[in-house]
Amino acid sequence: MIVPEKARAEVRTADVEKYFDEEIRKHPSFLLYDTRPCNVLLRSETYARELLGLIDGHRRILEVGAGDCSDSITLAGSTNRVWAIDISARRLSRGRREIDNMGKANRVLPIRMDSHRLAFPDNCFDLIIGNSVLLFLDKGRFLEECCRTLKPGGRAMFANESMDHPLLKVWRSLLPRLRARERITQRLSVPCIEALIERFGQGTHREFYLLSVLFAPLIRRCGMQKAVGALGRFVNDVDELLLRGFPVLRRFCWIAVIELRKQATKAGAVS
């Protein structure tokens, strides 16, 4: 059982807000459809898009950690309504400008909000989606809110969620900028993911990038070159074989794609 650290979450919320008010980089997003060989997250993002499927159909969607709202605009499609929330007012201000530029102000609503206290009624959304957000949240408290606000049969999906990869942990400890970021993060582990799914009721998870993490800087920089692109595909194929043959190695991966489903026949509950 994972017990939410309520007091710590309150302190970290202010730290996370300060960090993202200053952060200018965009989180990686599986909705950008970046299929270039230099995209080191190509495998997990492709899987996440397949898992998401076609959603344009008068759906009510909540995006958590919406930032500049580019993903929310994509999620709106031609018929959906999207509530785009973020803790950073500065990031949302850029999002509002982009929403206006795209003519989506009637269907994408940017709101500054703490994800631990969603100001929405019960059974409100068909889909809740987040992209590299769980590491910045008290996961227990946040999933309680997801379960409360999802409609029966609705789902929550989290792509590009960062795990506690041992090699990356060492790398992050060596660079001052990354070391500072680690103070506000709580990265995932496979036991943590499985406990969260158990508390939610139903769900799936799949992990990616084991040995391929070692080649990620080279692939990111030179992946458009044929030889490096081929190397990237090869090491990812090796990863998939290893993870299929030795599932225990999943706990040493870099990225997880997680889907949670609320029971369709009754309101789910997170204990």
N, C-alpha and C positions, 0 to 999 in steps of 0.2 A: 504494500500500500504506500502510495506517495502522498505525504502530508504537505499541503500547501504552506509555504513559509510566509504567512500573511504580513508580518512586520517587515520582513526583508523585501517583500514585493513593493510595499509602499515606498521604501527608500529607493529602490532600484527604478521605480517609475520616473522619478525626477531625474535620475542619472541618465536614463534612456532618452528622455525628452531632450536633455541638454546635448547628448551625443548626436542625435539626429537633427537638431537645429543647426549643428555645425557641420555635419556630414554632407558632402556634395555628391558622392558616388551613389549610383542606383543599385539596389539589390539585383542579382541575376533573376531573370523571369522566364519561366517556361512559355509564357504567352507572347514572347517576342518572336517565336518561331525562328530562332537563330540556328540554322542547320549547317553552318560552316564547320569544316573540320577543326578549326581553331577553338571552337566552343568546347571546353573541357567538360561541360555539363550536358552534352548532347544526349547521352543515353538516358539519363534520369528525366530530362525535360521532355523527351519524346514519349517516354512511358507516362509521365504525368499528363500530357495532352491526351493520350489515348484513354487514360483513366477518367479524365474529366468528360470526354465525349462531347456531343452536341448539346448545348444548353440553351440556345436561343429559342425561347418559347414562353414569353410573358412570365418570367421567373423573377423572384425577389432575391437579390444577392447581397451579401455583406462581404466587403473586402476589408481585411484587418491589416494594418500597416500599409495603407494605400500609397503613401508618399506623394509622388507627382501625379497619381491617378491614371497613369497610362494603361495599367492593367484593368482598372475599373472601366475605362472607356471601351476597351476591347470586350470585357465581359458584358457590357450593355447590349452589344449586338444591335439588332434592329427592333427588339421588343422588350428586353429586360429592363428592370430598374435596379440600380446599384447604389448602395450606401457605402461610401468610401471613408473609412475612419483611420485616423493616425493621431499619435500623441504629439507630433511636431506641427505647430501652427505654421512654421516657415515652409515646410515641405508641402503642406496643404495649400498654401497661397500659390505656389507654382502649379499645383494641381488644378486649382480653380481657373487659372488663366488657360491651361490646356483644355479643360472642359469647355470653356467658352469658345476657344478657337475651333474646336471640333463640332460645335453646335449640339452638345449633349447635355446642356444645363437642365433640361426637363427630365432627364433619366439617370443622371449621375449626380449624387448629392454628397459633397465632401463635408465631413464633420470632424472637428477635433474631439477626441474621446479616448478615455482610458479603457483598454480592452478588458480589464478586470471587472468593469462595471458598465455593461452594455445598456444604454438607455433606450431599450426597445422592448415591446411587449412579448409575452410568451408566444411560441409557435408562429413566428413572424417570417422566417426566411426559408427558402428552398435550398439555398447553398450558402455556406460560409467558406471563404477561401483566404489563405494566407501564403505568403511567399517569403521564406526565411524569416519567420517571425517568432516561432516558439522559443528560440534560445533567449529572447528578451522578455519573456513572460513568466509569471507564476502559472505553470501549466495546469495545475489542479483547479485553481480559481477560474482561469480562462475557459477551460472545458466545461465547467459547470454552467457558465454563461452561454456557451455554444449550444449545449444540450437544451437549455431553457428556451432559447430564442429560435431554434430550428423547428420547423414543422415536423410532425410525424412523417417518417420516410425521407426526411431531408438528410443532407450530408455535409460534413466539413472536410475540406481537403487542404493539405499543407505540403507544398512542393519545395524542393531545395532546402530542406531542413538540415542544419549542420550538426553532425555528430562529433563525439569526443574522440576523433582519430588520434592515435598516439603520436604519429609523426608530425601531424599538423600542430599538435599541442606543443611540441618542442619548438617548432618554427615560430609559432605565435609568441612564445615566451622570449624569443631573441630580438624581436623588433618592437621598439617602444610604442609605435602607433597601435600595433595589434595587441600588445600587452595591455595597453590602457583599455582597449575594447573588451578584453577578456574579463575585466572587472565587473562588467554589467551583463555578462552572459551566463547562461546555464545550459550547456550543450547537452544534446540527447545521447542516450545509450539505448541499446535494444531492450534491456529489461525495463527501462523507463517507458519506452514506447508501448511495450506489451501491457504494462500496468495501466497506462492511460486508456488503451483500447478496452481493457477489461472493465475499467470504471465507466467508460462511455457505453459499453454494451456490445457494439458490433464495429468491426473495422478491419483494415488490411494495412500492411506496411511492406516496403521493399527497399533494400539498401543497395547502394552503388559505390564504386570506386574504392578499391582495396590497394593493389600494387600500382594502379595507374596514377595514384596521387604523386608518385615519385617523378612522373613524366609530365605532370600538368603544366609546370612553368614553360617547358620546351614546346608543348603542344599549343599553349596559349600564344606564344610568341611566333612560332614558325609552322603552325598547323596547316596553313594554306599551301605549304610546299608538299609535293606529292609524297615524298619519303616519310616526312614527319606525320602527315595525315594517316598514312598506312600504319605507322608505328602506333598512333593513337587508337586506331581500330583494333590492332592486334592486342595491345595490353588490356583494352576493355573486354575483348573476347576472353582473354586469359582470366580476368577478374570474374566474369560470368561463370566460367567453368569451375573455378575454385569455389565460388559461393554456392553453386549448385551441388558440388560434391561434398563440401564441408560447410554446412550452414552455420556452424559456430563462428566462422570467420566474419559473419555479418556484423558482429559487434565491433569490428575493427575498420569498418567502412567510413567514408567521409559524409555521404549524403543519404538521407532517407526521404521517401515519398510516402505520405500517410493519408489514409482516407478513413473517416469515421462516419457511421450511419446511425441515425436515430430510428428506433423501431417504428414501423408503420402502424402497428395495431394499438399501441399505447404510448403515452408520453414516457420517454426515457428518463432515467434518473441517474445522477452521478453521486455515488455515496461518498 
